[in-house]
Amino acid sequence: MSKTDAVDVAERVHKAAIRMLRAARVADASTGLSAPKLSALSVLVFGGAMSLSALAKAEQVTAPTMSKLVGDLEAEGLVAKRADKTDKR
């Protein structure tokens, strides 16, 4: 592949990525959820059930911040908390 061809491919990929990001932004806005809530939901959907601490680590936030986010998501009926059988807290 020539340098000109590589630049052309890179430009087309960039344009496609920009269009995709714009479409995702519109779709995200239509949910009425904040970016942090959508991000946490995405981690749960694709990663499966996990502890609050694991979710906080994945999202790079503190445990209290994630606890608040998950509490809000639970109140909206989007997630359900369940007790961990191995954690007696």
N, C-alpha and C positions, 0 to 999 in steps of 0.2 A: 504494500500500500504506500502510495506516495505521500509526502508531507501535505500536499494540497488536499488529497482525499481524506487524510486523517483530520485535518482542520475542518473540512466540510462535514464529516461525520460528527465531530465534537460539537459543531454549531447546531446541527439538527437535534442531537441528544439534549443539548442545553435548552433549546426552544421547547422541546417536548416536555422536559422536566419543569420548566416554568409554567407551561399550560396545566400540567398535572397538579402542581402546587396551588395554583389559583383555583382550580376546580375543588381540590381538597379543602381549601380555606372556606369556600362557599358552602360546601357540604358540612363542614364542622360548625360553621355559624348557624346553619339551619337546625342544629340539634338543641341549641339553647344552653349547652353546657360549656363550661370554661375549658381552656386548653389543659390545665392540670387534671381536671376530671376526665377528659377524653383520653389523656395520656395514660392515666392509671387504669381506666377501663381497657385500653388497648393491651396493656401488659397482662391484665387478667384474662382477656379473651385469648390471646396468643400463648400465654405462659401457663394458664391454668390457675387453680386455687393456690393461694400462698398466704403466709402470715403477714400481718401488718408490717413487721420489721423487714421482711424480705421485699415486700412491695415498696417500702420507703427506700430501701437500699437501691432497688432497681430504678426508682424515680429520682434518686439522689436528693431526697428531702429528709427532714427529721421525722422520727416516729410520731411525735404529737401532730405535726402537719399532716401526715398520712392518715392518722386516726380521724382527724377532722374531715379530710376529703372523703374517706370511706364512710364516715357517719352521714355526710351529706348525700353520698351516692345511695346509701341504704335507705335514707328517708325518701329519696326519689324513686325507690323500688328498682334500682338498677343493679344492686349487689345484695348479697345476703351474708351476714357474718355467721360463722359457726365455731363452736368451741373446738379446740385442738385436744384430742384425747390424751396426748402426751404432755401437755402443758396444763398444770393444775391451777394456774393463776386465774 
